[in-house]
Amino acid sequence: MRVYHRYLGFFLAGIMAVYAISGTLMIFRNTDFLKKEIVEQQSFPVGTKPEEIGAKLRMRNFKIEKEEGNTVFFTGGTYDRGTGLVTLTKKELPYLLKKMTEMHKATSDRPLFFLNIFFGASLLFFVVSSFWMFLPKTSIFKKGMYFAAAGLVLALLVIFI
């Protein structure tokens, strides 16, 4: 068990670093931490109703803030009714960090979802195999059980708070 634990740990060291960094960054996803501003423009047919813009852009919480002449202002951008031009202002993480967080959030419709399953199963293996690292009669194992119990209590507290 020790050998499998050791070599799987070495093998997964890089991906564990990626998940640790992206997981920490995801804590701040509702802020502008490390994000840079990006301006995009898209054209829609003239006469597109402002209410349809949010659906066509796949924007959650689309809300029209105000209208002045031909310009419709909404959260994150503007729409010019006369030209059909939409100007969006987004804040995104730098390319590498964005890719890392996208991988972390992958669902079953993404090509790399199998990596998330493999990584989750590997972490579960680390949890189980750690209990076979030392003989049960040794003092280090007994101390480890106290730490494991404290960790379980902490996890349960965090879940239910």
NUBAMI-768073 format. One line per field, with one value per residue: residue in three letters; x negated, y, z of N, C-alpha, C in turn. Coordinates in nm, 4 decimals, decimal comma. Example, Ala and Ser with C-alpha at 12.3 -4.5 7.8 and 13.67 -1.06 7.14 Angstrom:
REM NUBAMI-768073
resn ala/ser
nxx -1,3190/-1,2850
nyy -0,5690/-0,2250
nzz 0,7800/0,7080
caxx -1,2300/-1,3670
cayy -0,4500/-0,1060
cazz 0,7800/0,7140
cxx -1,3200/-1,2900
cyy -0,3300/0,0030
czz 0,7800/0,7870
//
This chain:
REM NUBAMI-768073
resn met/arg/val/tyr/his/arg/tyr/leu/gly/phe/phe/leu/ala/gly/ile/met/ala/val/tyr/ala/ile/ser/gly/thr/leu/met/ile/phe/arg/asn/thr/asp/phe/leu/lys/lys/glu/ile/val/glu/gln/gln/ser/phe/pro/val/gly/thr/lys/pro/glu/glu/ile/gly/ala/lys/leu/arg/met/arg/asn/phe/lys/ile/glu/lys/glu/glu/gly/asn/thr/val/phe/phe/thr/gly/gly/thr/tyr/asp/arg/gly/thr/gly/leu/val/thr/leu/thr/lys/lys/glu/leu/pro/tyr/leu/leu/lys/lys/met/thr/glu/met/his/lys/ala/thr/ser/asp/arg/pro/leu/phe/phe/leu/asn/ile/phe/phe/gly/ala/ser/leu/leu/phe/phe/val/val/ser/ser/phe/trp/met/phe/leu/pro/lys/thr/ser/ile/phe/lys/lys/gly/met/tyr/phe/ala/ala/ala/gly/leu/val/leu/ala/leu/leu/val/ile/phe/ile
nxx -0,0829/-0,1972/-0,3817/-0,2209/-0,0809/-0,2906/-0,4051/-0,1813/-0,1264/-0,3572/-0,3189/-0,0798/-0,1456/-0,1801/0,0797/0,2203/0,1191/0,2207/0,5003/0,5084/0,4260/0,6190/0,8531/0,8230/0,8248/1,0862/1,2341/1,2346/1,3900/1,6132/1,5152/1,2907/1,0338/0,7170/0,8187/0,8509/0,9638/1,1676/1,2756/1,5359/1,6960/2,0039/2,2188/2,5638/2,8746/3,0276/3,2823/3,3248/3,4749/3,4098/3,4479/3,3989/3,1306/2,9780/3,0356/2,9344/2,6673/2,6103/2,6155/2,6313/2,8587/2,9293/2,9975/3,1652/3,0489/3,0816/3,2096/3,1023/3,1778/3,0865/2,9306/2,8972/2,8395/2,6965/2,6135/2,2783/2,2439/2,3340/2,5958/2,6554/2,9294/2,9656/2,7461/2,7117/2,5011/2,3329/2,1571/1,9474/1,8171/1,5997/1,4606/1,1892/0,9897/0,6321/0,5095/0,3902/0,4638/0,7391/0,7913/0,7124/0,9048/1,1348/1,0921/1,1042/1,3736/1,5007/1,7653/1,9701/2,0104/1,7805/1,4638/1,2496/1,3546/1,3151/1,0664/1,1147/1,2719/1,0871/0,8966/1,0453/1,1030/0,8439/0,7718/0,9453/0,8351/0,5901/0,6819/0,7857/0,5645/0,3801/0,4286/0,3074/0,0404/-0,1097/-0,1745/0,0974/0,0528/-0,1404/-0,2634/-0,2603/-0,0599/0,1632/0,1643/0,2102/0,4730/0,6094/0,5679/0,6996/0,9615/1,0068/0,9884/1,2093/1,4171/1,3813/1,4359/1,7066/1,8163/1,7643/1,9195/2,1814/2,2136
nyy -0,1195/0,1199/0,1652/0,2014/0,4279/0,6124/0,6321/0,7012/0,9414/1,0914/1,0862/1,2304/1,4815/1,7213/1,7691/1,7891/2,0277/2,2024/2,1756/2,2667/2,5357/2,6352/2,5804/2,7460/2,9944/2,9923/3,0525/3,3246/3,3954/3,5603/3,8104/4,0676/3,9799/3,9319/3,9493/4,0643/4,3304/4,2871/4,3843/4,3191/4,2964/4,2407/4,1740/4,2084/4,1453/4,4420/4,5879/4,3866/4,2876/4,4430/4,2816/4,0279/4,0132/3,9343/3,6562/3,5685/3,6247/3,4541/3,5311/3,5290/3,6591/3,8884/4,2258/4,5139/4,8344/5,1094/5,3265/5,5307/5,7237/5,5549/5,3766/5,1077/5,0337/4,7810/4,5492/4,5147/4,5945/4,7522/4,8142/4,9007/5,0003/5,1017/5,0177/4,7570/4,6738/4,5234/4,5948/4,4493/4,4359/4,2495/4,0750/3,8764/3,5961/3,5644/3,3799/3,1155/3,0699/3,0848/2,8591/2,6604/2,6870/2,6316/2,3626/2,2589/2,2948/2,1238/1,9464/1,6565/1,6915/1,7910/1,7378/1,6594/1,5482/1,2935/1,3059/1,4483/1,2610/1,0491/1,1829/1,2439/0,9822/0,8993/1,0693/0,9712/0,7174/0,7926/0,8778/0,6393/0,4627/0,5833/0,4962/0,2536/0,2938/0,2703/0,0350/-0,0891/-0,1179/0,0596/0,3656/0,5919/0,5391/0,5355/0,8029/0,9159/0,8340/0,9927/1,2437/1,1983/1,1631/1,4196/1,5674/1,4656/1,5561/1,8332/1,8545/1,7772/1,9827/2,2055/2,1403/2,1465/2,4025
nzz 0,0000/0,0754/-0,1296/-0,3602/-0,2727/-0,2470/-0,5142/-0,6681/-0,5486/-0,6229/-0,9007/-0,9286/-0,8332/-0,9840/-1,0948/-0,8598/-0,7620/-0,9559/-0,9094/-0,6473/-0,6719/-0,8549/-0,7135/-0,4909/-0,6200/-0,7130/-0,4920/-0,4884/-0,7052/-0,7285/-0,7110/-0,8363/-0,8259/-0,9529/-1,2106/-1,5491/-1,7571/-2,0398/-2,3563/-2,5750/-2,8945/-3,0593/-3,3350/-3,3973/-3,5668/-3,6896/-3,5006/-3,3210/-3,0254/-2,7130/-2,4841/-2,5768/-2,6126/-2,3854/-2,3669/-2,6132/-2,5798/-2,3811/-2,1095/-1,7643/-1,5231/-1,6700/-1,7084/-1,7971/-1,7563/-1,8232/-2,0835/-2,3460/-2,6018/-2,8891/-2,7561/-2,5401/-2,2110/-2,0212/-1,7569/-1,7675/-2,0321/-2,3525/-2,5934/-2,9209/-3,0823/-3,3402/-3,4971/-3,4238/-3,2775/-3,0103/-2,7235/-2,5006/-2,1731/-2,0029/-1,7231/-1,6830/-1,5775/-1,6245/-1,9128/-1,8552/-1,5851/-1,6132/-1,7734/-1,5937/-1,3873/-1,5330/-1,5937/-1,3373/-1,2788/-1,4518/-1,6127/-1,6937/-1,9654/-2,0734/-2,2336/-2,0621/-1,8326/-1,7345/-1,6204/-1,3873/-1,2514/-1,2230/-1,0677/-0,8363/-0,7485/-0,6983/-0,4873/-0,2961/-0,2703/-0,1528/0,0952/0,2076/0,1876/0,3520/0,6059/0,6159/0,6336/0,8622/1,1223/1,3165/1,5950/1,6729/1,8250/1,6666/1,4832/1,6522/1,7405/1,4963/1,4525/1,6370/1,5202/1,2782/1,3706/1,4778/1,2427/1,1044/1,2701/1,2387/0,9615/0,9568/1,1137/0,9501/0,7284/0,8314/0,9284
caxx 0,0000/-0,2868/-0,4440/-0,1188/-0,0554/-0,4063/-0,4214/-0,0643/-0,1484/-0,4537/-0,2566/0,0256/-0,1917/-0,1517/0,2231/0,2642/0,0849/0,3187/0,6287/0,4936/0,4236/0,7481/0,9524/0,8051/0,8719/1,2318/1,2904/1,2447/1,4509/1,7130/1,4428/1,2072/0,8981/0,6325/0,8892/0,8235/1,0817/1,1673/1,3890/1,5735/1,8089/2,0773/2,3259/2,6920/2,9589/3,0902/3,4199/3,3316/3,5283/3,3095/3,4724/3,3450/2,9834/2,9256/3,0440/2,8433/2,5300/2,6053/2,5786/2,7177/2,8958/2,9317/3,0910/3,1512/3,0372/3,1446/3,2070/3,0825/3,1826/3,0746/2,8390/2,9530/2,7339/2,7250/2,4997/2,1654/2,2316/2,4324/2,6515/2,6993/3,0415/2,9509/2,6446/2,7140/2,3712/2,3280/2,0228/1,9436/1,6972/1,5892/1,3381/1,1495/0,8569/0,5347/0,5369/0,3529/0,5475/0,8755/0,7944/0,7040/1,0329/1,2315/1,0689/1,1501/1,5190/1,5496/1,8806/1,9650/2,0144/1,6491/1,3761/1,1568/1,4233/1,2569/0,9529/1,1708/1,3122/0,9636/0,8343/1,1277/1,0803/0,7079/0,7746/1,0101/0,7338/0,4958/0,7476/0,7943/0,4324/0,3021/0,4495/0,2222/-0,0987/-0,1781/-0,1128/0,1969/0,0090/-0,2436/-0,2140/-0,2366/0,0724/0,2634/0,1692/0,2748/0,6176/0,6602/0,5712/0,8061/1,0894/1,0187/1,0164/1,3481/1,5026/1,3698/1,5088/1,8502/1,8511/1,7638/2,0337/2,3094/2,2191
cayy 0,0000/0,2353/0,1870/0,2617/0,5610/0,6958/0,6605/0,7752/1,0778/1,1559/1,1001/1,3316/1,6061/1,8352/1,7941/1,8353/2,1702/2,2722/2,1790/2,3508/2,6756/2,6735/2,5786/2,8683/3,1060/2,9874/3,1172/3,4666/3,4120/3,6678/3,9371/4,0962/3,9416/3,8864/3,9540/4,1777/4,3727/4,2539/4,4443/4,2438/4,3498/4,1454/4,2365/4,1401/4,2118/4,5664/4,5640/4,2827/4,3443/4,4437/4,1706/3,9057/4,0194/3,8531/3,5141/3,5416/3,6302/3,3553/3,6019/3,5112/3,7821/4,0005/4,3277/4,6433/4,9385/5,2318/5,3473/5,6689/5,7269/5,4208/5,2962/5,0365/5,0006/4,6669/4,5139/4,4606/4,6347/4,8372/4,7658/5,0097/4,9513/5,1467/4,9403/4,6175/4,6445/4,5023/4,6081/4,3837/4,4505/4,1341/4,0617/3,7355/3,5594/3,5402/3,2581/2,9913/3,0551/3,0573/2,7183/2,5767/2,6874/2,5606/2,2199/2,2267/2,2963/2,0436/1,8580/1,5376/1,7272/1,8407/1,6254/1,6181/1,5116/1,1689/1,3420/1,4824/1,1350/0,9805/1,2570/1,2219/0,8450/0,8949/1,1321/0,8757/0,6155/0,8485/0,8772/0,5019/0,4009/0,6445/0,4183/0,1346/0,3366/0,2319/-0,0778/-0,0410/-0,1233/0,1606/0,4912/0,6894/0,5078/0,5800/0,9489/0,9430/0,8155/1,1134/1,3491/1,1637/1,1934/1,5657/1,6112/1,4294/1,6499/1,9618/1,8442/1,7780/2,1171/2,2938/2,1058/2,1810/2,5441
cazz 0,0000/0,0808/-0,2607/-0,4456/-0,2189/-0,2787/-0,6558/-0,7154/-0,4997/-0,7119/-1,0322/-0,9248/-0,7696/-1,0725/-1,1047/-0,7280/-0,7561/-1,0404/-0,8390/-0,5281/-0,7156/-0,9122/-0,6063/-0,4125/-0,7029/-0,7258/-0,3738/-0,5202/-0,8372/-0,7278/-0,7003/-0,9532/-0,7908/-1,0635/-1,3388/-1,6362/-1,8315/-2,1822/-2,4265/-2,6947/-2,9694/-3,1418/-3,4119/-3,4055/-3,6668/-3,6452/-3,4587/-3,2175/-2,9014/-2,6054/-2,3920/-2,6377/-2,6135/-2,2756/-2,4034/-2,7253/-2,5286/-2,2726/-1,9873/-1,6484/-1,4529/-1,7641/-1,6627/-1,8630/-1,6548/-1,8731/-2,2280/-2,3883/-2,7476/-2,9475/-2,6755/-2,4247/-2,1161/-1,9352/-1,6729/-1,8420/-2,1710/-2,4176/-2,7202/-3,0078/-3,1645/-3,4782/-3,5699/-3,3779/-3,2167/-2,8663/-2,6675/-2,3700/-2,0924/-1,9139/-1,6443/-1,6855/-1,5294/-1,7324/-1,9880/-1,7870/-1,4660/-1,6607/-1,8160/-1,4738/-1,3176/-1,6177/-1,5741/-1,2028/-1,2782/-1,5642/-1,5936/-1,7800/-2,1072/-2,1119/-2,2689/-1,9566/-1,7087/-1,6834/-1,5354/-1,2557/-1,1874/-1,1843/-0,9590/-0,7172/-0,7028/-0,6435/-0,3552/-0,2064/-0,2440/-0,0562/0,2263/0,2583/0,1994/0,4601/0,7280/0,6090/0,6263/0,9854/1,1920/1,4132/1,7354/1,7004/1,8832/1,5586/1,4277/1,7496/1,7306/1,3676/1,4696/1,7030/1,4192/1,1838/1,4368/1,4833/1,1059/1,0733/1,3438/1,1696/0,8344/0,9854/1,1578/0,8335/0,6434/0,8932/0,9718
cxx -0,0873/-0,3441/-0,3442/-0,0906/-0,1676/-0,4115/-0,3004/-0,0748/-0,2466/-0,3915/-0,1569/-0,0183/-0,1586/-0,0040/0,2793/0,2326/0,1841/0,4523/0,6208/0,4976/0,5602/0,8586/0,9442/0,8540/1,0239/1,3016/1,3178/1,3147/1,5575/1,6483/1,3631/1,0606/0,8279/0,6993/0,8498/0,9487/1,0644/1,2929/1,4113/1,6885/1,8701/2,1869/2,4479/2,7745/3,0228/3,2363/3,4349/3,3787/3,4217/3,3254/3,4139/3,1929/2,9237/2,9260/2,9457/2,6970/2,5055/2,5560/2,6799/2,7455/2,8896/3,0377/3,0612/3,1525/3,1050/3,1335/3,1932/3,0753/3,1826/2,9887/2,9108/2,8355/2,7798/2,5989/2,3913/2,1572/2,3402/2,4770/2,7011/2,8064/3,0240/2,8549/2,6479/2,5862/2,3833/2,1823/2,0275/1,8106/1,6978/1,4604/1,3079/1,0111/0,7612/0,5528/0,5092/0,4415/0,6925/0,8888/0,7912/0,8386/1,1417/1,2153/1,1231/1,3025/1,5804/1,6670/1,8732/1,9743/1,8819/1,5562/1,2868/1,2256/1,3669/1,1381/1,0020/1,2135/1,1890/0,8985/0,9130/1,1081/0,9415/0,7019/0,8411/0,9141/0,6327/0,5543/0,7442/0,6552/0,3497/0,3180/0,3686/0,0739/-0,1782/-0,1030/-0,0187/0,1495/-0,0935/-0,1817/-0,1844/-0,1006/0,1818/0,2765/0,2387/0,4257/0,6809/0,6705/0,6810/0,9428/1,1122/1,0506/1,1588/1,4448/1,5000/1,4492/1,6592/1,8980/1,8623/1,8840/2,1636/2,3189/2,2663
cyy 0,1259/0,2687/0,2525/0,4060/0,6570/0,7315/0,7303/0,9209/1,1543/1,1836/1,2158/1,4654/1,7286/1,8692/1,8380/1,9834/2,2526/2,2850/2,2663/2,4985/2,7179/2,6730/2,7023/2,9894/3,1090/3,0463/3,2644/3,4928/3,5204/3,8046/3,9577/4,0601/3,8752/3,8934/4,0790/4,2061/4,3445/4,3143/4,3662/4,3143/4,2399/4,2206/4,1470/4,2112/4,3381/4,5361/4,4509/4,3486/4,3362/4,3254/4,0390/3,8993/3,9293/3,7053/3,4804/3,5436/3,5270/3,4178/3,5724/3,6472/3,9047/4,0998/4,4583/4,7509/5,0678/5,2353/5,4959/5,6709/5,5851/5,3272/5,2386/4,9953/4,8828/4,6333/4,4499/4,5036/4,7275/4,7722/4,8870/4,9556/4,9860/5,0624/4,7918/4,5762/4,6340/4,5127/4,5525/4,4129/4,3372/4,1425/3,9136/3,7175/3,5505/3,3989/3,1303/2,9672/3,0242/2,9106/2,6244/2,5718/2,6200/2,4096/2,1762/2,2138/2,2053/1,9548/1,7460/1,5706/1,7841/1,7230/1,5746/1,5741/1,3828/1,1966/1,3773/1,3568/1,0597/1,0500/1,2385/1,0825/0,8304/0,9585/1,0402/0,7614/0,6657/0,8462/0,7374/0,4435/0,4613/0,5675/0,2882/0,1707/0,2903/0,1155/-0,0269/-0,0384/-0,0154/0,2897/0,5950/0,6656/0,5582/0,7324/0,9904/0,9297/0,9362/1,2292/1,3232/1,1949/1,3442/1,6225/1,5810/1,5249/1,7872/1,9606/1,8494/1,9149/2,2131/2,2665/2,1584/2,3245/2,6302
czz 0,0000/-0,0557/-0,3559/-0,4032/-0,2611/-0,4270/-0,7169/-0,6690/-0,5862/-0,8484/-1,0346/-0,8649/-0,8553/-1,0769/-0,9698/-0,7115/-0,8380/-0,9679/-0,7135/-0,5666/-0,7676/-0,8069/-0,5196/-0,4909/-0,7127/-0,6037/-0,4043/-0,6536/-0,8415/-0,7078/-0,8284/-0,9290/-0,9098/-1,2009/-1,4169/-1,7198/-1,9797/-2,2448/-2,5554/-2,7633/-3,0535/-3,2145/-3,4126/-3,5124/-3,6079/-3,6121/-3,3588/-3,0889/-2,7917/-2,5087/-2,4445/-2,6322/-2,5064/-2,3084/-2,5146/-2,6814/-2,4190/-2,1424/-1,8785/-1,5865/-1,5431/-1,7197/-1,7354/-1,7545/-1,6970/-2,0250/-2,2547/-2,5391/-2,8027/-2,8631/-2,5542/-2,3371/-2,0311/-1,8573/-1,7590/-1,9862/-2,2193/-2,5475/-2,7974/-3,1011/-3,3113/-3,5594/-3,5354/-3,3080/-3,0649/-2,8234/-2,5258/-2,3020/-1,9908/-1,8344/-1,6352/-1,6253/-1,6478/-1,7891/-1,9100/-1,6641/-1,5042/-1,7015/-1,6948/-1,4018/-1,3999/-1,6016/-1,4382/-1,1985/-1,3848/-1,5240/-1,6963/-1,9284/-2,1584/-2,1399/-2,1549/-1,8278/-1,6493/-1,5931/-1,3949/-1,1808/-1,1383/-1,0654/-0,8287/-0,6602/-0,6408/-0,5053/-0,2535/-0,1721/-0,1412/0,0843/0,2861/0,2820/0,3120/0,5917/0,7280/0,6043/0,7484/1,0494/1,3010/1,5588/1,7702/1,7541/1,7749/1,4928/1,5223/1,7489/1,6000/1,3753/1,5402/1,6030/1,3163/1,2433/1,4438/1,3451/1,0645/1,1430/1,2767/1,0387/0,8558/1,0320/1,0386/0,7434/0,7021/0,9442/0,8574
//
